[in-house]
Amino acid sequence: MRVDIGTKIIEYQINYSRRKTMSITVKPDGTIRVAAPKGTAAKTVQDWVASKSKWIAAKMAEVEMANRQIAERSFQSGEEFLYLGRPMRLELFNDPQQTRTMVRGREGTIQVTGPDCSPAAVKAALETWYRWAAGRYIGARVQNYQIQVGRKPGRITIREQKTRWGSCSARGNLNFNWRIMMAPPEIIDYLVVHELCHLVHLNHSPVFWNLVGSIMPDYQVRKEWLGKNGHQLRS
């Protein structure tokens, strides 16, 4: 489907499900998805989406700016990266005698030491470090909340996911986007609880959200924060 948002005509996908209201999501890659109740006429959806054109245009501008900032990353000393919601200053130390690059977080800094401090090498080292940190941190949070949910997951995998922060497979395996380690701890906890609850209800039905709310009463605030600020975590 297509809609005119004033500056241009954009395409969007419609996903029908057993829900009562419509919603719009602008993904980090710029794609737009509309969720609508089953049986809703395409014209009704189109008119509703058109009424949200200003919001869509503003959200797409945010995504474009975030993607531009990512592309402009220099991966040089002094640049800031988020870790558990806190800005951390990057410090590079070239050491030709080291056989591999080492990364550690210390006193508000992320220190990278190694024989190659080129932007490509530093970027790769940082991603490896974030993945390692996510495995340890998220694994511990899953153990903490699985007791309340009453279900234990199969595997926990840290992945590069373009449009998702987390997912749960039909086999009970949980996947998390390593970039979520840039978010504050309370947001990571929300994501962990969200995916663990999918072990009980593999959908987004009212009973699913009731389960999430029974464990995390303020989940809606955390969910909205991630929806509003998630683009800042894709550095």
C-alpha positions as a Markdown table, in Angstrom:
| # | Residue | x | y | z |
|---|---|---|---|---|
| 1 | Met | 0.0 | 0.0 | 0.0 |
| 2 | Arg | 1.0 | 3.6 | -0.5 |
| 3 | Val | 0.3 | 6.9 | 1.2 |
| 4 | Asp | 1.3 | 10.6 | 0.6 |
| 5 | Ile | 3.0 | 12.1 | 3.6 |
| 6 | Gly | 3.5 | 15.5 | 2.0 |
| 7 | Thr | 7.1 | 15.3 | 1.0 |
| 8 | Lys | 6.9 | 12.0 | -0.8 |
| 9 | Ile | 4.8 | 8.9 | -1.4 |
| 10 | Ile | 5.8 | 6.0 | 0.8 |
| 11 | Glu | 4.9 | 2.4 | 0.9 |
| 12 | Tyr | 3.9 | 0.4 | 3.9 |
| 13 | Gln | 3.0 | -3.2 | 4.8 |
| 14 | Ile | -0.2 | -4.2 | 6.6 |
| 15 | Asn | -0.2 | -7.1 | 9.1 |
| 16 | Tyr | -3.7 | -8.2 | 10.2 |
| 17 | Ser | -4.1 | -9.9 | 13.6 |
| 18 | Arg | -6.6 | -10.4 | 16.4 |
| 19 | Arg | -6.2 | -6.9 | 17.8 |
| 20 | Lys | -8.6 | -4.1 | 18.5 |
| 21 | Thr | -6.7 | -1.1 | 17.3 |
| 22 | Met | -4.3 | 0.0 | 14.6 |
| 23 | Ser | -0.7 | 0.9 | 15.1 |
| 24 | Ile | 2.3 | 2.1 | 12.9 |
| 25 | Thr | 5.9 | 1.2 | 13.3 |
| 26 | Val | 8.8 | 2.8 | 11.4 |
| 27 | Lys | 11.6 | 0.3 | 11.4 |
| 28 | Pro | 15.3 | 1.3 | 11.6 |
| 29 | Asp | 15.7 | 0.4 | 7.9 |
| 30 | Gly | 13.0 | 2.9 | 7.0 |
| 31 | Thr | 10.3 | 0.3 | 6.3 |
| 32 | Ile | 6.8 | 1.0 | 7.6 |
| 33 | Arg | 4.5 | -1.6 | 9.1 |
| 34 | Val | 0.9 | -1.1 | 10.0 |
| 35 | Ala | -0.9 | -3.5 | 12.4 |
| 36 | Ala | -4.6 | -3.7 | 12.0 |
| 37 | Pro | -7.5 | -5.8 | 13.3 |
| 38 | Lys | -8.6 | -8.7 | 11.0 |
| 39 | Gly | -11.4 | -7.7 | 8.7 |
| 40 | Thr | -10.4 | -4.0 | 8.5 |
| 41 | Ala | -10.9 | -2.7 | 5.0 |
| 42 | Ala | -7.8 | -1.6 | 3.1 |
| 43 | Lys | -9.4 | 1.8 | 2.5 |
| 44 | Thr | -10.0 | 2.3 | 6.2 |
| 45 | Val | -6.4 | 1.5 | 6.9 |
| 46 | Gln | -5.2 | 3.8 | 4.2 |
| 47 | Asp | -7.2 | 6.7 | 5.4 |
| 48 | Trp | -6.0 | 6.2 | 9.0 |
| 49 | Val | -2.4 | 6.0 | 7.9 |
| 50 | Ala | -2.9 | 9.2 | 5.9 |
| 51 | Ser | -4.2 | 10.9 | 9.0 |
| 52 | Lys | -0.8 | 10.0 | 10.7 |
| 53 | Ser | 1.3 | 11.5 | 7.9 |
| 54 | Lys | 2.9 | 14.2 | 10.0 |
| 55 | Trp | 3.9 | 11.7 | 12.7 |
| 56 | Ile | 5.3 | 9.3 | 10.0 |
| 57 | Ala | 7.3 | 12.1 | 8.4 |
| 58 | Ala | 8.8 | 13.1 | 11.7 |
| 59 | Lys | 9.6 | 9.5 | 12.6 |
| 60 | Met | 11.3 | 8.8 | 9.3 |
| 61 | Ala | 13.4 | 12.0 | 9.7 |
| 62 | Glu | 14.6 | 10.6 | 13.1 |
| 63 | Val | 15.5 | 7.3 | 11.5 |
| 64 | Glu | 17.4 | 9.0 | 8.6 |
| 65 | Met | 19.3 | 11.2 | 11.0 |
| 66 | Ala | 20.2 | 8.2 | 13.2 |
| 67 | Asn | 21.4 | 6.2 | 10.2 |
| 68 | Arg | 23.4 | 9.2 | 9.0 |
| 69 | Gln | 25.1 | 9.5 | 12.4 |
| 70 | Ile | 26.0 | 5.8 | 12.3 |
| 71 | Ala | 27.5 | 6.2 | 8.8 |
| 72 | Glu | 29.5 | 9.2 | 10.1 |
| 73 | Arg | 31.1 | 7.3 | 12.9 |
| 74 | Ser | 34.9 | 7.8 | 12.9 |
| 75 | Phe | 35.8 | 5.2 | 15.5 |
| 76 | Gln | 38.6 | 7.4 | 16.9 |
| 77 | Ser | 39.6 | 8.5 | 20.4 |
| 78 | Gly | 37.2 | 10.9 | 22.0 |
| 79 | Glu | 34.1 | 9.6 | 20.3 |
| 80 | Glu | 31.3 | 8.5 | 22.6 |
| 81 | Phe | 29.4 | 5.2 | 22.7 |
| 82 | Leu | 26.5 | 4.2 | 24.9 |
| 83 | Tyr | 26.9 | 1.3 | 27.3 |
| 84 | Leu | 24.0 | 0.5 | 29.7 |
| 85 | Gly | 22.6 | 3.9 | 28.9 |
| 86 | Arg | 25.7 | 5.8 | 29.8 |
| 87 | Pro | 27.9 | 7.7 | 27.4 |
| 88 | Met | 31.4 | 6.1 | 27.3 |
| 89 | Arg | 34.4 | 7.9 | 25.8 |
| 90 | Leu | 36.4 | 5.8 | 23.3 |
| 91 | Glu | 40.2 | 5.7 | 24.0 |
| 92 | Leu | 42.6 | 4.0 | 21.5 |
| 93 | Phe | 46.0 | 2.7 | 22.4 |
| 94 | Asn | 48.2 | 1.3 | 19.6 |
| 95 | Asp | 50.5 | -1.5 | 20.7 |
| 96 | Pro | 52.3 | -3.3 | 17.8 |
| 97 | Gln | 53.5 | -5.9 | 20.2 |
| 98 | Gln | 50.0 | -7.2 | 21.0 |
| 99 | Thr | 48.8 | -10.2 | 19.0 |
| 100 | Arg | 45.2 | -9.2 | 19.2 |
| 101 | Thr | 43.0 | -6.3 | 20.1 |
| 102 | Met | 41.7 | -6.0 | 23.7 |
| 103 | Val | 38.6 | -4.0 | 24.8 |
| 104 | Arg | 37.6 | -3.1 | 28.3 |
| 105 | Gly | 35.2 | -0.6 | 29.9 |
| 106 | Arg | 36.8 | 1.5 | 32.7 |
| 107 | Glu | 35.8 | 4.6 | 34.5 |
| 108 | Gly | 33.5 | 6.1 | 31.8 |
| 109 | Thr | 35.7 | 5.0 | 29.0 |
| 110 | Ile | 35.9 | 2.1 | 26.5 |
| 111 | Gln | 39.6 | 1.4 | 26.0 |
| 112 | Val | 40.7 | -0.4 | 22.9 |
| 113 | Thr | 44.3 | -1.6 | 22.8 |
| 114 | Gly | 45.9 | -3.5 | 19.9 |
| 115 | Pro | 48.2 | -3.6 | 16.9 |
| 116 | Asp | 45.6 | -2.2 | 14.6 |
| 117 | Cys | 43.6 | 0.9 | 15.5 |
| 118 | Ser | 42.1 | 1.6 | 12.1 |
| 119 | Pro | 38.4 | 2.5 | 12.1 |
| 120 | Ala | 37.5 | -0.9 | 10.6 |
| 121 | Ala | 39.5 | -2.8 | 13.3 |
| 122 | Val | 38.1 | -0.7 | 16.1 |
| 123 | Lys | 34.5 | -1.1 | 14.9 |
| 124 | Ala | 35.0 | -4.9 | 14.7 |
| 125 | Ala | 36.6 | -5.0 | 18.2 |
| 126 | Leu | 33.7 | -2.9 | 19.7 |
| 127 | Glu | 31.1 | -5.2 | 18.2 |
| 128 | Thr | 32.8 | -8.3 | 19.6 |
| 129 | Trp | 33.1 | -6.6 | 23.0 |
| 130 | Tyr | 29.4 | -5.6 | 23.0 |
| 131 | Arg | 28.4 | -9.1 | 22.0 |
| 132 | Trp | 30.5 | -10.6 | 24.8 |
| 133 | Ala | 29.1 | -8.2 | 27.4 |
| 134 | Ala | 25.5 | -8.9 | 26.2 |
| 135 | Gly | 26.0 | -12.6 | 26.6 |
| 136 | Arg | 27.1 | -12.2 | 30.2 |
| 137 | Tyr | 24.7 | -9.5 | 31.2 |
| 138 | Ile | 21.5 | -10.7 | 29.5 |
| 139 | Gly | 22.2 | -14.3 | 30.5 |
| 140 | Ala | 22.2 | -13.2 | 34.2 |
| 141 | Arg | 19.0 | -11.2 | 33.7 |
| 142 | Val | 17.3 | -14.1 | 32.1 |
| 143 | Gln | 18.2 | -16.3 | 35.0 |
| 144 | Asn | 16.8 | -13.7 | 37.4 |
| 145 | Tyr | 13.4 | -13.3 | 35.6 |
| 146 | Gln | 12.8 | -16.9 | 34.4 |
| 147 | Ile | 11.9 | -17.8 | 38.0 |
| 148 | Gln | 9.0 | -15.3 | 38.0 |
| 149 | Val | 7.9 | -16.3 | 34.5 |
| 150 | Gly | 8.0 | -20.0 | 35.4 |
| 151 | Arg | 9.7 | -21.1 | 32.2 |
| 152 | Lys | 13.3 | -21.7 | 31.3 |
| 153 | Pro | 14.5 | -20.9 | 27.7 |
| 154 | Gly | 16.5 | -23.3 | 25.5 |
| 155 | Arg | 19.5 | -21.4 | 24.0 |
| 156 | Ile | 20.2 | -17.7 | 24.4 |
| 157 | Thr | 21.8 | -16.2 | 21.3 |
| 158 | Ile | 23.3 | -12.8 | 20.8 |
| 159 | Arg | 22.8 | -11.7 | 17.2 |
| 160 | Glu | 23.0 | -8.9 | 14.6 |
| 161 | Gln | 19.3 | -8.1 | 14.0 |
| 162 | Lys | 18.3 | -5.3 | 11.7 |
| 163 | Thr | 14.7 | -4.7 | 12.7 |
| 164 | Arg | 14.3 | -6.6 | 16.1 |
| 165 | Trp | 15.6 | -6.2 | 19.6 |
| 166 | Gly | 14.8 | -9.7 | 20.5 |
| 167 | Ser | 12.8 | -12.8 | 19.5 |
| 168 | Cys | 11.6 | -16.1 | 20.8 |
| 169 | Ser | 11.4 | -19.2 | 18.6 |
| 170 | Ala | 8.8 | -21.9 | 18.7 |
| 171 | Arg | 11.4 | -24.2 | 20.2 |
| 172 | Gly | 11.9 | -21.8 | 23.2 |
| 173 | Asn | 15.2 | -20.3 | 22.1 |
| 174 | Leu | 15.7 | -16.6 | 22.8 |
| 175 | Asn | 17.6 | -14.2 | 20.6 |
| 176 | Phe | 18.8 | -10.7 | 21.5 |
| 177 | Asn | 20.3 | -7.9 | 19.4 |
| 178 | Trp | 23.7 | -7.0 | 20.8 |
| 179 | Arg | 23.0 | -3.3 | 20.4 |
| 180 | Ile | 20.5 | -3.5 | 23.3 |
| 181 | Met | 23.5 | -3.2 | 25.6 |
| 182 | Met | 23.5 | 0.5 | 24.7 |
| 183 | Ala | 20.2 | 0.9 | 26.5 |
| 184 | Pro | 19.6 | 1.6 | 30.2 |
| 185 | Pro | 19.4 | -1.5 | 32.5 |
| 186 | Glu | 15.6 | -1.1 | 33.0 |
| 187 | Ile | 15.0 | -1.2 | 29.2 |
| 188 | Ile | 17.1 | -4.4 | 28.9 |
| 189 | Asp | 15.1 | -5.9 | 31.7 |
| 190 | Tyr | 11.9 | -5.1 | 29.8 |
| 191 | Leu | 13.2 | -6.9 | 26.7 |
| 192 | Val | 14.2 | -9.9 | 28.8 |
| 193 | Val | 10.8 | -10.2 | 30.4 |
| 194 | His | 9.0 | -9.6 | 27.1 |
| 195 | Glu | 10.9 | -12.5 | 25.4 |
| 196 | Leu | 10.6 | -14.8 | 28.4 |
| 197 | Cys | 6.8 | -14.3 | 28.4 |
| 198 | His | 6.7 | -15.5 | 24.9 |
| 199 | Leu | 7.8 | -18.9 | 26.2 |
| 200 | Val | 4.3 | -19.0 | 27.7 |
| 201 | His | 2.3 | -17.1 | 25.0 |
| 202 | Leu | 3.9 | -17.0 | 21.6 |
| 203 | Asn | 1.9 | -14.0 | 20.5 |
| 204 | His | 1.0 | -10.4 | 21.6 |
| 205 | Ser | -2.5 | -11.2 | 22.8 |
| 206 | Pro | -4.0 | -9.5 | 25.9 |
| 207 | Val | -3.2 | -12.5 | 28.0 |
| 208 | Phe | 0.5 | -12.1 | 27.0 |
| 209 | Trp | 0.6 | -8.4 | 28.0 |
| 210 | Asn | -1.2 | -9.3 | 31.3 |
| 211 | Leu | 1.6 | -11.7 | 32.1 |
| 212 | Val | 4.3 | -9.1 | 31.2 |
| 213 | Gly | 2.4 | -6.6 | 33.4 |
| 214 | Ser | 2.2 | -9.0 | 36.4 |
| 215 | Ile | 6.0 | -9.2 | 36.4 |
| 216 | Met | 6.8 | -5.6 | 35.4 |
| 217 | Pro | 3.8 | -3.3 | 36.1 |
| 218 | Asp | 5.5 | -0.3 | 34.4 |
| 219 | Tyr | 6.4 | -2.2 | 31.2 |
| 220 | Gln | 4.4 | 0.2 | 29.1 |
| 221 | Val | 6.7 | 3.1 | 30.0 |
| 222 | Arg | 9.8 | 1.0 | 29.2 |
| 223 | Lys | 8.2 | -0.2 | 25.9 |
| 224 | Glu | 7.5 | 3.4 | 24.9 |
| 225 | Trp | 11.0 | 4.4 | 25.7 |
| 226 | Leu | 12.4 | 1.8 | 23.4 |
| 227 | Gly | 10.1 | 2.7 | 20.6 |
| 228 | Lys | 11.0 | 6.4 | 20.9 |
| 229 | Asn | 14.7 | 6.1 | 21.6 |
| 230 | Gly | 15.7 | 2.8 | 19.9 |
| 231 | His | 17.1 | 4.5 | 16.9 |
| 232 | Gln | 19.8 | 6.0 | 19.2 |
| 233 | Leu | 21.1 | 2.6 | 20.0 |
| 234 | Arg | 22.1 | 1.6 | 16.5 |
| 235 | Ser | 25.5 | 3.2 | 16.5 |
